[in-house]
Amino acid sequence: MWGRQREAYVMYKRLSSRDFAKIVDMEENSALLQSSMAPETSSPSWRLSFPHVVVATITSFLFGYHIGVVNEPLESISVDLGFSGNALAEGLVVSTCLGGAFVGSLLSGWIADGVGRRRAFQLCALPMIIGASMSASTKNLAGMLLGRLFVGTGMGLGPPVASLYVTEVSPAFVRGTYGSLIQIATCLGLIGALFIGIPVKEIAGWWRICFWMSTIPAAILFVAVIFCAESPHWLYKKGRTEEAETAFEKLLGASHVKYAMAELSKSDRGGDSDTVKMSELLYGRHFRGSVIAMVLMDKLGRRVLLLWSFFGMAISMALQVTAASSYISGSGALYLSVGGMLMFVFTFALGAGPVPGLLLPEIFPSRIRAKAMAVCMSVHWAINFFVGLLFLQLLEQLGRQLLYSIFTTFCLVAVMFVKRNVVETKGKSLQEIEIALLPQD
C-alpha cells in the first residue's frame, strides 16, 4: 500500500500545475455529469403524498359505510316504509346497491380515463349524496330502492379509481402501506355504520339520520379533491407534460421531478387510451399476471402475503369441514367453527382482502390500467352478488361439509395460482413493473 502511495506522489510531482488543474477540472466535470444523470439517492418524503391519499380513501370509507348502514336499521326501515315481514323486499334493500355497484365499476375505467382521477372522485361522491338523501327522506320502498341504486353506482365507481390514484401518486417505497389504507378505511366505514346505528331501536326514525350522516364525508370528498394533485400518469398520457411535472412536485418534491418524469417516459408514450379494445384485456401480452395488509406489503411483499393468506383461508375452511363432521360434536364443534371463522377473517384481511386492490393497478400498463381495473372490479361485484344470493340455498342443498370443502379447494387452487403466476412488485416503480412484465418488442 505504501508503494502505491509513493508512486502516486511521484506522479504528482512530475505533473505541472497546469496539467494537474486540467485533471481536476475533468474529474469535477465528470462528477457533475454523473450527478445530473443519476437518480435522487434519497427517497421522497411520504408526507407530501399522504394528504392526497387520505382524501382518496374517503371513497373506501363511504363504501364500507353503505355496506353496513342498513344492518342495524333494517327492521325499523321495513316497519316505517310498510314492508315488514317481506323477506324479498328486505333483501332488495340490502342488495340493490350491489347492482348499482356493478354498473359503476364497469364504467369506472372509461370515466377515470376520460375526465381524470379527480373528477371521477367527484362523480363518485355525487350519486352517493343524491342517493343517501333520497333514502333518508323517502316515504316508500320504491324511493329507498332508487336511493340505494344511486348509492351503489358511487360505491362501484369509487374503489377502482381510489386504487388507481393511490398506486399512481404513491412513492414506490410506501405504495403497499398506502394501499393498505384503502382496506383500513373500508373497515372504519363498516365500524362507523354499526356505531351510528346503535340508537336506532330507541329513537324513532333514527335510520334516516344514519343515511343523512353519510352525506357529510361524501361532501368532504367532493370539495377536498379539488385541492389534490391530479395523477401525473394520466396527465402525461394526455400530453399535459407541464401539469404532470407540477403534480410530481406536489407529490414527491422538486428534487425528484426530473427523475420521475424520466421514469414515466420509459413506458408511457402518450398513447391514446381511448383506442384500447376489450379484447386487449383478455388476449395477447396484456393478459400476463392478472389476478396483492398493512405495512407488511412493503416489508414481506405482495406475493408472500397472498400465498399465506389463501393458505390460511384454506385451513380455516378445513376447520369448518371438521366442525361439521359427525366425529366432533358439542362444544368442540362450536369452538372449531368459531375459531375457523375468526381465522378466515384474519387471514383474509391480511392478504386476499387488501392486496389485490393494490396489485392489480400495479401490474397493468398505464395505457389500459383504468379500463382493466373496471373489468376486474365488475367481475368482483358480479361474483359477490351471486355468492350472497346463492349461499344459503347451496348450504341447504349441499350441506356444510361439502360446501366448505368446495371453498377449501378454491383456496388451495388460489395458492397454486399465486405461486405460479403472480409476480412480486414490492419496492418497484410502476415503470419497472411494466417493463418487467411487458418487454418492448
N, C-alpha and C positions, 0 to 999 in steps of 0.2 A: 504493500500500500504506500509506503514511504517512497518507493521508487517511482510510482505513478505521480505522486505529488511533485517530486523533484523534476520529472520530465515536463510536467505542466508549467512549473516555474521557469524552467529553462526556455520553453517555447514562448512564454510571456515576455521574457527578457529580450528575445530575438525580434519580437514584433515592434514595429514603430508605433508611436502613439496614434498616428492616423489610421494604420491598419487595425489597431485594437478598437478604435472608435467605430470603424466600419462593421466589425464583427458584432459589437454591442448593439449597433443600430439594427443589424439584420436579425439578431435574436429578439430584440424588442418588437420589431415589426411582425415577426413570425408569431410571437406570443399574442400580440394584439389580434392578428388574423384568426388564430385558433380560437381565442376567446370570443370573437364576434360570431364564429360559426358554431361554437359548442352550445348545447342547451344549458339552461339555467340549472346549476347543480342543486340548489335548494328547492324544496317543494313549495308550491304556492300556499298561502295561508288559507286554511279551511274557513276562517271567519268571514272571508269575503263572499263566498258562495253559500254559506249556511242560511242566511235570511231568505234567499231566493228559494232554497229547497224547502224551508219551513212553510212558505206560502203555498208551494205546490202540494205539500202533504195535507193541506186543508181538504182537498178533494177526497183523500182517503179517509179522513175523519168523518166527512159527510157520508161517505159510502158505508162505513161501519155504523154510523148513527141511524141511517134509514133502514139498514138491515134489521136492527134491533128495536126500532121505535114502536112497532106495533105489538111486540111480545107481551108486555105487561098490560097495555090499554085495550087489547083486542076485545075482551069481554064487555068493557064499557062502551066501546065503539059500536059493537053489534047491538047492544041494548038501545043506545041513543039513536041509531040510524035504522032500527027496525028489522034487523035480520038475525036476531038472536036465535041460536039453535040451528041455523042453516050452515052446515059444515062446508058446503061448496062456496058460499059467499065468503065465509071466513077465510077459506083457503085462497080465494081470489084476492082478498085484501092483502094477504101476506105475499103472494107470488106474482101479482100483476106487475110489480116493479121489475121483476126478472125479465119479463117480456120487453119492457122499455129498455132495460139494460142491454139486452141482445141487440136491439136496433141502434142504441147509442154507441156501443162498442164497435159494431160493424161499420159505422160511419166515421169513427174517431180518426182513423188514419187519413182519410181524404180531407177531413176538416183541419187536422193538425198540419198537414202539408199545404193546404190551400190558404189558410189565413194566419198560420203561425201558432206556436205553442201558447202564447199569452192570450190571444183572442179565443183560442179553443177552451182555455180555462174559464173565460167569461161566458162562453156559450154552454159550458157545463154548469156554471152557477145559476144562470138564468132560469132554466126549466126546474131546477131544484127550488128556487124561490117561488116560482109560479105554482108548481105542483104542491109544495108544502102549504102554501096559502090556500089553495083550493081544498086540500084535505082538512085543513084546520077549520074552515068556515062552511063546509058542506052540510046539507040537511038530509042527504040521502046517499044510498050506496053507490049510485052512478057517479056522483061527484067525487066520492072517495076513490073509486077505481080510476077515474080520469086523472085525479091528482097524483095517485101512485104511479100511473103510467108516465106522466111528465117527469116525476122524480127519478124514475128508473132510467129514463133517457139520459139524464145528467149523470146518474150513477155509472152507466155504461161508458159514457164519454170521458169521464174524469180520470179513472185509474190508468188506462193506457197512455194518455197524454202525460200524466204525472210520471210514469215510468220512463217515458221518452225524455222528458225535460230533465229529470234528476240525473239520468245517465249522461245527457249531453252537456250539462253545466257543471258536473262534479269533477274535481281533480281526481286522477286515477287512484291515488293512494287512499282516498276516503270514499270512493264510489260505492263500495259494499256497505260501509257504515251508513251512508246517506240512503242507500236503497232499503236498508232495514227500517228506516224511519217511516216508510210507507206502511209497513206491517204494523209498527207500533201505533201509528195514527189511526189505523183501522180498529185496532183493539181499544184504543181510547174512545173512539166513537161508539163502539158497542157498549163499553162501560158507562159512557155518558148517557146513552139512551136508557139503559137499565136504571141508572141513578135518578134521572129526571122522571121516570115512570113510577117511582115508588109511591107518591101520594095519590095515584090515580083511583084507588079504591076508597079513599077517604074524602076526596074533593070531587064534586060533580063537575063534569066537563073538563077535567084536568087533561084528558087526552088531547084536547085542542091546543093547550099550552105546549104539549110535547112537540107537536108539529110546528107551531109558531116559533119555538126556540131554534129550530134548525135553520130558519131563515137568517139568523144572525151570523153564523160562520160563513154561510153562502154569500151574504152581502159583503163580509170582510174579504173573502176571496175575490169577488168581483172588482173591488176597489184596489186591494193591495197588489194585485198582479200588474196593475198599471205601472207601478214603481219597480217592478222586477226586470231583469235583463231578459231579452229575447234569446232563444237558443242560437249560439254562434253558428252551429252546424246548419240550421235552417236558413239563416241569413246568408251564409256563404253559398249555399246551394241555390239561392235565389239571385246570386250575383251582387249582393249588397255587402261588398267586402269591407268598406269603411265602418259600417254598422257592426259587422262581425268583430272587427278589431276593438271597437268601443265596448261591446258586450264582454269580450275576453278581458279587457282592462278592469271592468267591474267585478268579474268573477274570479280572476286569477292575479290581478295586479299588473302594472305597466311593464315590469321587467320580464314577464312571461308571455307577452302578447306575440312577439315575433316568432318565438319557437312554437307556440300553439298554432299560429297561422300556417307555419311551415309544415307542421304535422298534419294539419287539416287538408292542405293542398295535395298531400300524398295520395289520399283516397277519394276525397270529394272533388270531383272535377266540374261541379256546377251543372251537372246534367239535369234535365227536366224531369222531375219526379212524376209528373202527370202522365208520362208515357209508359209507366210501369203497368204491365198486364198481370192479371191474377195468375196466369199460368206460370209466371216467373217465380211465384211463391211456392209452387208445388213441384216444379221440374227444373233441371239444369243446376248450375253451380250455386244458386241461392238456397238450395234445399239442404245443404250440408249443416248438420248440428243444430236442430231447431227446437228442442223441447226443453243463480240458482237460486242470519238471522243475526241479527245483532252484529256486533263488531267482528264476530268470527268470520264473516265473509271476507274481510280484508286481512285476516290472520291465517285461517286454515284454508280458505279458498272456497269457491262456489261448488266445485265438483265434489270435494270431500264432504261438505255439508249435505249435499243431495244424496250421496251414497248412504251415509249413516242415517239420514232422515228416513228414506224409503225402507232401509233395513229395519230400523226401529219400528216403523209403522207395520211392517210385516210381522214382527214379533208380537206387537200389541194385538193385531188381528188374530194371530195364533192363540193368544191368551183367551180371546173371546170364544174361539172354537173350543178350546179346552173347557172353559167355563160352561159351555152349552152341552157338553158331553154327559152321558149317563154315569160316568165313573166319578164325577165330582158333584156334590150336592150341598145344599145348606149354605152356611156362611162361607165355606171355601169357594164355592162358585161365585158368590157375591163379591168377595174380595178380588178374585181373579178378573171378574168382569169390570169392576170399578177401576182396578189397577191398570187393566189393559186400556180402558178408555182414557185415563189420565196420561198414560204413556203415549197413546196415539196423539193426543192434543199437544203434548210437549214436543215430540219428535216432528210433528207436522209444522209447528211454529218455529222449530229450529232450522228447517231447510226447505221442505216442499212447499210451505206457505209463502215465505218472502223471497226465496232465491229466484224462482222463475221470472218474477216481475222485474228483477234486475238483469238476469242473464239474457233474456230474450232481446231486449233492445241493445244489449252489448254485442251480440253475435250477428245481428242483421246489419247489412251495409246501409250507409246513410240514405242511399237512393230509394230503398224500399222499406226502411225501418218503420215508418209510421203506419203504412198500409199493412205490413206484416204483423205488427202488433194488433191492429184492428181485427185481422183474421183470427189470430191466436186467442184474443180475449172473447171474440164471438163464439168460438168453439168452447171456451171455458164456460160461458154463460149458458150455452145450449146444454152441455153435459150437466151442469149444475142444476138446471131446471128439471131435466129428466130424472136425475138421481133423487131430487126432492120429491118428485111426483110419484116415482115407482118404488121407492124404498120400502114403504110399509106393505105394499102388495107383494113384492118379492119376498119379504120377510114371512108373510103368511103362506105363500106358495112353496117356498124352498126350505124354510126353517133357518134358525140361526146358524147351525153348524155349516151347512152348505153355502149360505150367503157369505159368511165371514171367511170361509175357505176360498171363495172366489176373490174376495178383496185381498186376502193374503197373497194369492197367486199374482194378482195385478201388481202388488207392491214389489214382489220378487222380480217380476219382469222389468219393472222400472229400474231396479238396482242394476240388472244386467245391461239395460239400455244405456243408463248413465255411464257405467264403467266402459262401455264400448264406444259410445258416440259423443259424449259431452266433453268439450274442451275446457281447460281452465283459463279464466280471464283475469284472475287476481293481479292487480298492480300493473295491468297493461292499458295503454291508451286505446281509444276506440279505433284509431287508425292502425295500430299494431295488430289488434284483433282482426280487423277486416283484411289486412294484408296476409295474415297467417291463414285465415280461412279461405280467402278468395284470391289466390295469387294471380297476378296480372298475366294475361295470355301473351 
